[in-house]
Amino acid sequence: MAHRFRGFLPVVVDVETGGFNSKTDALLEIAAVLLEINADGFLTRSETIRYHIKPFEGANLEAASLAVNGIDPHHPLRPAIDERDALQRTFREVRRSIRENCCSRAVLVGHNAHFDLGFLNQAIERSAIKRSPFHPFSCFDTATLCGVAFGQTVLARAAIAAGLGWDESQAHSASYDAEQTADLFCEVVNRFRDIFETSLRNAPPQP
């Protein structure tokens, strides 16, 4: 893994939120999908880490956003935890995967990745977490990759074009969207495997 991505560990992240403004709107769900390279050398999805999150104090909640993701932030049976706790638990697993894959840092993979990275970075700042395993601004965007590979930039359409299918009843949950994004990312990376290996053979020797 470290060899394939120049020391980075790609981790697929999806967030569900109370709006589009990362500074003011609540982070309500986070899912992180870890990846691995199997015995045949192909990138594949591994485990999924997911948490429901309590809105931070004073967080804005837009009715339109809640209507789309179907989240009731104050439902008594919702198993939500504090934002800082959710991040620390997620980061613990990401750091473990970084060590296991001999990587130096995680890089966020997302569909329209800067949206997810923006909310993640704001939550890190609010929680006063000094060391994040994620690169603060670099990311892999599957909307761009799928536009190149499949001619589609919408997540559902890209999944269908790639032959993965799409279940609308599960859409807009952080874990489902993250897992679909992970499968798309793996599909694109695996299709470029031969090109990557050719580039290695053609690369000049390191000094």
N, C-alpha and C positions, 0 to 999 in steps of 0.2 A: 504493500500500500504506500509506504513512504517513497519507494522508487517511482511509483506511477504518478504521484501528485506532488513531487518535489518537496517531500517532507511534511506535506499537509495531510490531515485526515478529514475527508469530506463527511460532514454530518448533516443529514437532512432535517430541517426545522420548519414547522408550521405553527403559527399562532392564531388564535381566535381572540378578537378584541371587541371593545365597546365602541369602536369608531375608527377613524383613519388617522387621527393625530396622536403620534406616539408620546408626545409630551403631556397630553391632558387626558387621553382616553384609556380606559382600563385594559389591562392584559388579563384575559379570562381563561385561556387554555394555552398550554404549550405541549408540543410533541416533538421528540427528537428521535430520529431513526438512525441507528448505527449500521454501517456497511462493512462488508468483509470481502476478501477475494477467495473464491472457493478453490478446490483442488485442481480444477481445470483452468484456473487463471482468469475466471470471469468475476466481475464485480457483482455482488448480490446483496439483497437486504438481509440484515440480521435482526436484532431486537429493537423494540419500540419502547421508549420511555414517555409517559404521558401524565400530566397533572392538570387538574382543575384548580383555578387560582381565584382567591378572593380579591375583589377590586381594592386597589390601594386607597387610603383615606383621601377623600376629595376627588376621586376619579370620576370622569365624565362617562356617561353611558348613553349612547345614541339609540333611540328606539328602532331606527331603520337597520342598524347593524345587528341588533339583537334579533330582529325579525328574520334576518338572513341566516344567522348561525343557530338560531333556536335555543339560545342559552338564556336561562333565568338565573341571573347571578345570585339571587337571594332565596332560591328554592331551599327549603329546610333539609331535603335529602341530597343536595348536591355536595359531593365529597371534596370540597375546596380547601386548599391550604394557603398560607401566606405566600406572597410573591417571593420573598427572599428564600423561604424554605424550598419552594419549587425550583428555583434557580440552583440552589446549592445541591439539591438531590440530583438534578439533571447534570450539572457540571461534574459531579463525582463520577458518574458513569462515563461521561465523555472523556474525562482525564484517564480513567482506567483503559478505555479503548485506545487513546493516544499512546499510552505506555505499551500496550500489547502489540500495537502495530508499528512500534519504533518510529513514531512521528514526533514532530516538534510542536505542532499546534493544530487545532481544528479550524476548518473553514466552513462557513455555513453554506448549505445548498438549499435553495428555496425557489418556489415559483413566484416570480417577481420578488426576488430575494431581498432587495433593499427594504421592502416593507417589513418583513420579518426581522431583519437585522436591526432596523430602526427601533422597533418595539423591544427587542432583546437588549439593545444597548441602553435604552432609557430605563428599563427595569433594573439593569445592572447598576446604573447610576443611582436610582432611588434606593436600592438595597445596600448601597455603600460596599459592594463587592469589589475588592481591589484587584483581584486577578481572575480574569475570565479565560477559559481555555480557547475561546474563539478569537480569530483575527478580527480587529475592530472595524475594518472597512472592506476587506477583500471577501468575495463570495462567488459562488457558481449559481447562475440564474437559469433555471430550466425553461423559463419562457423564451429566452433567447436561444438556448440549445434546441428546443423543440421547433422553434421557427425555422432553424437551419435544417434539422433532421426530418421533420414531418410536415412543414408548412403550416403549422398550427401553433398559436401562442396561448390560447385558452386551455387551462388544465384539462377539463373534461374532453375537449375535442382532441387534444394531443394524446391523451390516454387511449381514446378510441382509435385514432390514426395509427398508434403504435401497436394496436392489437391487444391492449391490456383490458379493455372494457371500462365501464363506469357505472356505479350504482348511485343514482341521484339521491336516494333515501339516506345514504351515509355521508354525502358530501357536506362540507362545511363543519365537520368535526376535525379537530387538529390531528388526531391519529390517522383517520382515513386519508385526509388530504396529504399528510406527510408521507404515508406509505405509498400512495399513488405517485407522488413526486419522486420518491426514492426509486420506485420501479422504472419510472421514465428516465431518471438520471443514469441508472445502471444500463438500461437499454441503449442509450446514446453512447455511453462510454464503451460498452462492449462492441458496438458496431464500428467504433473507431480503433479497435484493438490492433488490427493489422497495420493501420496507418501509423499508430504509435510505435509499434515494433520496427517498422521500416525506418522511421525517423531516428530511432536509437542506432540502427545499423549504419545509417548515413551520417551520424553526428561525428564531428571531428574529435579525436582523442583529447581527454582532459589533460591540461599541463600538470 
